[in-house]
Amino acid sequence: MLRTRVITAVVLLAILLPVLYFNNYTAFAVVATVFFGAAIWECFRLFNPETHNAHVIALVWSAVFAMSVFTGHTNLSFWAALSVALWIARFAPSLKIGLPPLGTPANTVLSLVYAFAVVGCFAAIVDLYSHSPLFLLSVLAIVWVADIGAYFSGKAFGKHKLAPSISPGKSWEGAIGGGIAVLVLGGLSVQFGGDAFAHTFAVRVQHTYGWPVLAVVLVLMTAASIVGDLFESQLKRRAGMKDSSNLLPGHGGVLDRIDALIPVLPLAALIGSRL
């Protein structure tokens, strides 16, 4: 399993890093569309495990997304704002109130609403990339640091379960540790990053709004990443699935890799639009 995970990770990095490094928008748009289509396919499978039409739905949504991205006719701010609103109004509360049963009209509506949130995530990716590939990468790094910090903090200190009925392995200590890791590394990047980090997300926020706002933003982004992770875990538990798919051997599916990013990236895009 470890060997498979490593090979998949190396292949993904071999694809993604050159796209970011060479700043080629066409290549970026192609890769973004492919991953978007995979995420939409997995989304509708999670909401309707018995469906045989998820691939058709994904192709249609991908075609529309590709046309929007390549022509530039996407209102990126609208999708980011809509996605943030959906997370606040519907997805975050579901961690407390639960999800509608499979096969009900309410579940169908929720599947479409979550698909819109996925659109918002990928629209935010396009928006953040338009600032610069480094700006996008710096936002992704915040989520990665939060995840890694939560993992090791949870392993070392985890005693109080965060959401035992959804994801028994997550703890409050892990969540707090992830937040601390983000705050520390974000602060270090601002204080000692110099010119190399001048155009990263954390540095731009601090330079525009100051330290207190940066701290609040980083904590909010950490919290949002946890909510995104828990929501997808809730979907998989209800559907009886271990992973959203097997598209990424050793890693599960695309949604398994971006679940924490789905609420975070639109939030970062809204904040980034004012920097």
PyMOL commands that set and color helices and strands:
alter all, ss='L'
color gray80, all
select helices_A, chain A and resi 2-22+25-47+54-71+76-97+105-131+133-157+172-192+194-197+201-209+211-239+254-258+261-272
alter helices_A, ss='H'
color red, helices_A
select strands_A, chain A and resi 161-163+167-171
alter strands_A, ss='S'
color yellow, strands_A
deselect
rebuild
show_as cartoon
